[in-house]
Structures are given as C-alpha cells and as structure tokens.
Amino acid sequence: MITKFDSSYDRGEPSELTLTQVVPAWTEGLQLIGIGGMIELEVPPSLGYGPQPQRGIPPNSTLHFIIELIEIR
C-alpha cells in the first residue's frame, strides 16, 4: 500500500528542514545534488524510520521521496 504522508507541493510552499530533522537517507542523498537539483530516493527501513512507527507510518516501511533542493541556509 502506498500512502502520501507529506507534500510541500500540496501545501503550496517549500519545507525548511535541518539535517537533524530528516531520516539518514536524506543526509546521504542531499550530498549528491546541488542547489536547484532534484533527487528521488527509495529508502529502506534501515535508512528511514526503522522499527519505530512515525506519524502514521508503519514500522519497517520503505519510504519514497522526491526532493528538490531550493537553497541552503
């Protein structure tokens, strides 16, 4: 089953996050793109939330993200 749990596109404004607020896969993936770049990540549980449920996401879920890096502050 696929469930969308968040979308800055749906909200109509970008999210501003620090690296301490994201799953480990984001830290790895963001190193591969520059400002204005985009990356699609398929995240295994070990680089996502693992066995801990999170905001309606079941334990050991594979996560899928499309990330667009607008700027770095």
C-alpha positions as CSV (number, residue, x, y, z in Angstrom):
1,M,0.0,0.0,0.0
2,I,1.3,3.5,-0.8
3,T,0.3,6.4,1.4
4,K,1.3,10.0,1.0
5,F,2.2,11.4,4.4
6,D,3.5,14.8,3.4
7,S,3.9,17.1,0.4
8,S,5.2,20.6,0.3
9,Y,3.8,20.9,-3.2
10,D,0.3,20.2,-1.9
11,R,0.8,22.8,0.9
12,G,2.0,25.3,-1.7
13,E,5.2,26.2,0.0
14,P,8.6,24.6,0.5
15,S,9.6,22.9,3.7
16,E,12.6,24.3,5.6
17,L,14.4,21.5,7.4
18,T,17.7,20.9,9.2
19,L,19.7,17.7,8.8
20,T,18.7,16.7,12.3
21,Q,15.0,16.7,11.3
22,V,15.3,14.2,8.4
23,V,16.0,10.5,8.0
24,P,19.6,9.3,7.4
25,A,18.8,8.7,3.7
26,W,18.2,12.5,3.2
27,T,21.6,13.3,4.6
28,E,23.2,10.9,2.1
29,G,21.0,11.9,-0.8
30,L,21.4,15.7,-0.4
31,Q,25.1,15.3,-0.9
32,L,24.5,14.1,-4.4
33,I,22.7,17.2,-5.6
34,G,23.3,20.9,-5.8
35,I,21.0,23.9,-5.4
36,G,18.3,23.7,-7.9
37,G,18.7,19.9,-8.2
38,M,16.2,17.2,-7.6
39,I,16.6,13.6,-6.4
40,E,14.3,10.7,-6.0
41,L,15.0,8.4,-3.0
42,E,13.7,4.9,-2.4
43,V,14.6,4.5,1.3
44,P,14.9,1.1,3.0
45,P,13.8,1.0,6.7
46,S,17.4,1.0,7.9
47,L,17.9,4.5,6.4
48,G,14.4,5.6,7.2
49,Y,12.4,5.3,10.4
50,G,13.3,1.6,11.0
51,P,11.2,-0.3,13.6
52,Q,9.7,2.9,15.1
53,P,6.3,4.0,13.7
54,Q,6.2,7.7,12.8
55,R,3.2,9.9,12.1
56,G,1.0,7.1,10.8
57,I,3.9,5.4,9.0
58,P,4.0,1.7,10.0
59,P,7.3,0.2,11.4
60,N,9.9,-1.0,8.9
61,S,8.3,0.9,6.0
62,T,10.1,1.6,2.7
63,L,9.9,5.3,2.1
64,H,9.8,7.1,-1.3
65,F,10.8,10.8,-1.5
66,I,11.2,13.3,-4.3
67,I,13.4,16.1,-3.0
68,E,14.1,19.4,-4.7
69,L,16.9,21.5,-3.1
70,I,15.9,25.1,-3.5
71,E,18.6,26.7,-1.3
72,I,21.0,26.1,1.6
73,R,21.0,28.5,4.6
